Amino acid sequence: MPDPSAILPTESEQLKKPPVVTIGLIAWLRENLFSTWYNTVFTILGIYILYLAIPPFFQWAILDAVWSGEDRTVCEWYDENKIKYRAGACWLLIKVYFNFFTYGFYPDELQWRVNLSFIILAVATALMFIPNIKKKQYIGMFLFFIYPFIAFFLLSGNDTLGLDYVSTHKWGGLFLTFLLGSIGIVFALPLGIVLALGRRSKLPVVRILSVVFIEFWRGIPLITVLFFAAVMFPLFVPQGVEIDNLLRCIVGLTLFGGAYMAEVVRGGLQALPKGQYEAAQAVGLGYWRMMGMVIMPQALRIVIPGIVNTFIGLFKDTTLVFIISLMDLLLTIFTSNTNPDWMGFPFEGYIFAASVYFIICFSLSRYSLRVENKLMVSKQN
């Protein structure tokens, strides 16, 4: 019989660390970037492209950039031979037009109303995410049923409250972009849930109407929807009846987003095993209680990535409202480029817009990932 001590590893062998190439940064590089010959080629090619792109951009955007001044003369100049020279990025353009990029043509003396409406929204939303706050359902009810009226009266004005009227044609900039995206996101989800339930309904009429609605809105481009809402729809209403252009645009965005959201939610409903439905029915739950207490919470948890992806797509789609003359962030930047005093600096404004959209969309993505991980942990526990 062999000696057990000869089989067991010695103390020196137990203290030996694994090779460096199997752990840490080197192991990650070998596994992800240099695992095969073609991965190595693509990695080297990518590094070369970054080497060609990043240093010149950094030089233009940071080192040679102009950050302060009075007008465009600090960003470009002429020598004695009348040859034009230009510095790097002229971020002074953002400073000069920042108010226009944020509020559009909203009157300067009334912009405090926009700020106040967003401060109320930010405070109420922050309270929803504080763990120790109790009775959050009241905060949610405030956000969904009371805050919209407060924001409407603040932004548009009301004679009874002593607030001057501001036409929606003057709303614009980042404020309008955020408004369109927020309203579209808030109302697209419940509409999508209703449509998804309708498409799975056992009632033929409800199911057919839901299918027709979803496929109709999914089958036409958003540009067509906005064009119809802004140009064609007024031709079909009775004479003398006027519906605000911004309201028509919001309805079009919501219906369009709701159709796509319905398919996302339907995917979550179909992913649940049939036993969940049978178990809920076995304990005596009716249809609506079964959906609200058992089925829908599980389905929505499954499709959180799809829901947030639809939210992000809908928020970016708000840039298309410029075709119906709504002064969103992108159109304010385009308008600033037509000013003769600042012509010739197109990139700075669009980089600013891209940065704003990236920050908002990336924040939505990271928050959804956090919620998804939290729900998965609670499910395991």
C-alpha positions, 0 to 999 in steps of 0.5 A, a space after each residue: 500500500 503506498 504511503 499517503 504522505 507521498 501522494 499529498 502535495 508538500 507544503 512548498 508545492 501548496 504555496 506555489 502560485 499559478 503561472 502569471 499567464 493564467 491569471 490577471 491582465 496577461 491572462 485576460 489579454 491572451 483569452 480575449 485579444 490574442 487567443 487566435 491568429 485572426 484575433 491577434 490581427 484584428 487587435 493589432 489593426 484596431 490598435 493601429 486605427 486608434 493610434 491614427 484617430 485618437 492623437 489628432 482628435 485629442 490635439 484638436 479637441 483639447 490641446 488646441 481648443 479655444 474655451 473662452 473669448 468674445 466672438 469667433 475671431 479668437 478661433 481663427 485669424 488671417 496672416 499678412 497674406 490673408 491666409 486663414 488659420 484656425 485653432 482647434 475646436 472652438 468650444 466658445 460656440 457652445 458657451 455662446 449658444 448654450 442658452 439657445 441649445 437648452 431652451 430654444 426660443 423660450 423667453 429668457 425671463 420665463 426660463 425659471 419656469 422650465 427650471 422649476 418644473 425639472 427641479 420638481 421632477 428631479 426631486 420626486 424621482 430621487 425620492 423614489 430611489 432612496 431605499 429608506 423612504 416609505 410609502 413610495 406609492 404616493 410619490 408615484 401617484 404624484 408623478 403620474 397624476 399630479 406632476 403632469 398638470 403642474 408641469 403643463 401650467 408652468 411651461 405653457 402658462 395660466 392666466 388664473 395663476 398669473 403666468 404668462 402664456 408661452 406658445 409651444 412653438 417657442 419650446 425647444 432645445 434640450 428641454 423639448 428633447 427631454 420632454 418628448 423622450 420622457 413623455 413617450 417613454 412613460 406612456 409607451 410602456 403601459 400602452 405596450 402592456 395593454 397591447 401585448 395582453 390584447 394580442 394574447 387575448 382569447 377574445 377574437 375581436 380584441 386579439 385582431 384589433 391588437 394585432 392590426 394596431 401593432 402591425 400597422 404602427 410597426 409597418 410605417 416609418 416614424 418620419 411618416 407618422 410625424 409627417 401625418 400628425 403635423 401636416 395631414 391630420 389637421 385636414 381631417 378634423 372639423 373646421 375650427 378645431 385645432 390641436 397643438 402640433 406638439 401634442 400631435 407629435 407626442 401622440 404619434 411618438 407614443 403610439 409608435 413606441 407602444 407598438 414596439 413595446 408590445 412585442 417586447 412585453 409579449 416576448 416576456 409573457 411567452 417566456 414564462 412556463 405554463 405552470 405559472 398560469 396554472 398555479 395562479 389559477 389554482 389558488 383562485 386568482 382571476 385574470 387581472 389579479 393573475 396578470 398583475 400579481 403573478 405573470 406581469 412582474 415576472 415577464 417584465 423582469 425577463 424583458 428589462 433589457 428589451 424595454 430599456 433598448 426600446 426606451 433608448 431607441 425612442 429617445 433618440 428617435 425624437 431627433 426626427 421631430 425637426 422635419 415638422 419644425 419642432 425646435 429640438 436640440 439637433 435643430 437648434 444646433 443646425 440653426 446656430 450653424 446658419 448664423 453668419 457670425 458662426 458659420 464654419 464651425 459645424 463639428 462642435 455643436 454636433 459633438 455636444 449633441 452626441 455627448 448629451 445623447 450618449 450620457 442620457 442613453 448610457 445612464 439609462 443602460 447602466 441603471 437598467 443593468 443595476 435593476 436587472 442585477 438587483 432583481 436577479 439577486 432577489 430572485 436567487 434569495 
